[in-house]
Amino acid sequence: MHVAAVPDESTELAGKDGPRRRGRRPGGGDTRAALLDAARVVFAERGYDGATVRAIAERAGVDPAMVNHWFGGKEPLFVAALNLPVDPAAALNEVLPGDPELLAERILGRFLQLWDTTGGAQLATLIQSIASHDAAASLLREFITRVLVIKVVATVAPDRPELRATLCGTQLFGLAFVRYVLKVEPLASADHATIIAAVAPNLQRYLTGPLP
């Protein structure tokens, strides 16, 4: 299976080379690049949950400790392998502390700030790219819903976390698509306060409110 790294379509998540021999590489750049190449293959073959640090390191021919050394763990390695414009794990970890009833406002505020840092260009490229690469889209959906959003939801609402996570994902990705890809007015030029005031109540209901 061949999957383009997102949003750089020139990099493939899956490659043709077999597992490399273990051993120390001559330079740090070589080790980092080898881990990225190996991660794209292993994530594509096994999915996010099925991919392990050990399997990625074995394919790259390096010690598993090198994953933490160069990337800080499996989640940051995934972000780097898919060339994501922001690290959603770090962003969500930043907004967790505080009143659970205001979590939606913090999530929207942080993500709008991150998305607008590059004028939304990288985000628009990401969304357009994954739309044409099924395997990359599947990996990203798994990462966002199962690994990130469910972590957030589970801290504030223990019931039906997968459904809540999916609903939150539709709200965030829908907002991103209309604002940064379609650029529909007046949403495209609306200030953060206006968007948060309009969207946060619905997102908060998905996070902590009653579900049918």
C-alpha positions in Angstrom: 0.0 0.0 0.0 1.4 3.4 -1.0 0.2 6.5 0.9 1.5 10.1 0.4 2.7 11.9 3.5 0.4 14.8 4.3 0.6 17.5 3.0 3.7 16.8 1.0 2.5 14.5 -1.7 6.1 13.7 -2.8 6.8 11.6 0.3 5.2 8.1 0.6 4.0 6.5 3.8 4.7 3.1 2.5 7.9 2.1 0.7 9.4 -0.9 -1.1 12.5 -1.4 0.9 12.5 -4.3 3.4 13.6 -4.0 7.0 17.1 -2.5 7.4 19.9 -4.0 9.5 20.3 -2.7 13.0 23.3 -0.7 13.9 24.5 2.8 14.6 24.1 5.3 11.8 26.9 7.6 10.8 25.0 10.8 11.4 22.0 12.1 13.4 20.3 13.3 10.2 20.5 9.8 8.8 18.9 8.3 11.9 16.1 10.9 11.9 15.4 10.4 8.2 15.5 6.6 8.6 13.0 6.7 11.4 10.6 8.9 9.4 10.8 6.6 6.4 10.3 3.6 8.6 7.4 5.2 10.5 5.5 5.9 7.2 5.8 2.3 6.2 4.8 0.8 9.6 1.9 3.3 10.2 0.6 2.5 6.7 0.9 -1.3 7.2 -0.4 -1.5 10.8 -2.4 1.7 11.5 -1.7 4.0 14.4 -2.7 1.6 17.2 -0.9 -1.3 15.7 2.4 0.5 15.0 4.9 0.2 17.9 8.0 2.1 18.6 10.0 -1.1 18.5 8.6 -2.1 15.1 9.5 1.3 13.7 13.0 1.2 15.2 13.6 -2.3 13.9 12.6 -1.3 10.4 14.9 1.7 10.6 17.8 -0.4 11.9 18.2 1.7 15.1 17.7 1.3 18.8 14.1 2.1 20.0 15.5 4.7 22.3 16.3 6.8 19.2 12.5 7.4 18.7 12.3 9.3 22.0 15.7 10.9 21.4 14.7 12.4 18.1 10.9 12.8 18.4 9.9 12.4 22.0 7.6 9.4 21.4 5.2 7.8 19.1 2.7 10.6 18.8 5.3 13.3 17.8 6.8 10.9 15.4 3.4 10.4 13.7 3.0 14.2 13.4 6.4 14.5 11.8 5.9 11.5 9.5 2.7 12.9 8.1 4.1 16.4 8.0 1.2 17.9 10.0 1.1 21.7 10.2 0.5 21.6 14.0 0.8 19.0 16.7 -2.8 18.3 17.8 -1.6 16.3 20.8 0.4 19.1 22.2 -2.4 21.6 21.5 -5.0 19.5 23.3 -2.8 18.9 26.3 -2.4 22.7 26.7 -6.2 23.3 27.0 -7.1 20.4 29.3 -6.4 22.2 32.6 -9.3 24.4 33.8 -13.0 24.4 34.1 -14.5 21.4 32.2 -17.5 23.5 31.2 -15.3 26.0 29.4 -13.2 23.3 27.6 -14.8 24.0 24.2 -13.9 27.6 24.4 -10.3 26.8 25.2 -10.1 24.2 22.4 -11.5 26.5 19.8 -9.4 29.4 20.9 -6.2 27.4 20.8 -6.9 25.8 17.4 -8.0 29.0 15.8 -4.8 30.6 17.0 -2.7 27.7 15.5 -4.6 27.6 12.3 -4.4 31.4 11.7 -0.6 31.4 12.4 0.0 30.4 8.7 -3.2 32.0 7.4 -4.8 28.6 7.3 -2.7 27.7 4.1 -1.1 24.6 5.6 -4.4 23.4 7.1 -6.1 23.9 3.7 -3.4 21.9 2.0 -3.7 19.2 4.6 -7.4 18.8 4.2 -7.3 18.8 0.4 -4.5 16.3 0.4 -6.1 13.7 2.8 -9.3 14.0 0.8 -7.4 12.4 -2.2 -5.4 9.8 -0.2 -7.7 7.3 1.5 -5.0 5.5 3.6 -3.6 8.8 4.9 -7.1 10.0 5.7 -7.8 6.8 7.6 -4.6 7.1 9.6 -5.3 10.8 10.5 -8.9 10.0 11.5 -7.7 7.2 13.7 -5.1 9.4 15.3 -7.4 12.4 15.9 -10.4 10.5 17.2 -9.0 7.4 18.9 -5.8 8.8 20.3 -6.4 12.5 20.9 -10.0 13.5 21.1 -11.0 10.4 23.1 -8.3 11.3 25.6 -9.9 14.7 26.1 -13.5 13.5 26.2 -12.6 10.8 28.7 -11.4 13.4 31.2 -14.7 15.3 31.2 -17.4 12.8 30.2 -16.8 9.0 30.7 -20.0 8.0 28.9 -19.8 7.2 25.1 -16.4 8.7 24.5 -16.1 7.4 20.9 -19.3 9.0 19.8 -18.5 12.3 21.6 -15.0 12.3 20.0 -16.4 11.7 16.5 -19.0 14.5 17.0 -16.2 16.9 18.2 -14.2 16.0 15.1 -17.0 16.8 12.7 -17.4 20.2 14.4 -13.7 21.1 14.2 -13.0 19.7 10.8 -16.2 21.2 9.4 -15.2 24.6 10.8 -11.7 24.3 9.3 -13.0 23.2 5.9 -15.5 26.1 5.6 -13.2 28.8 7.0 -9.9 27.8 5.3 -10.6 25.7 2.3 -14.0 27.0 1.0 -13.4 30.4 2.6 -17.1 31.1 2.9 -18.0 34.6 4.2 -18.6 35.9 6.7 -17.0 32.9 8.5 -13.7 33.2 6.6 -13.0 36.7 8.0 -14.8 36.4 11.3 -12.8 37.2 14.4 -12.0 34.5 17.0 -14.4 35.8 19.6 -17.3 35.7 17.2 -16.5 32.1 16.1 -16.0 30.9 19.7 -19.3 32.5 20.8 -21.2 30.8 18.0 -19.5 27.4 17.9 -18.4 26.7 21.5 -21.9 25.9 22.9 -22.4 23.1 20.4 -18.9 21.7 20.8 -19.4 21.9 24.6 -22.6 19.9 24.3 -20.7 17.2 22.4 -18.1 17.1 25.2 -20.1 17.1 28.3 -23.8 17.4 27.5 -26.5 14.7 27.4 -26.6 12.6 24.2 -29.7 11.0 22.8 
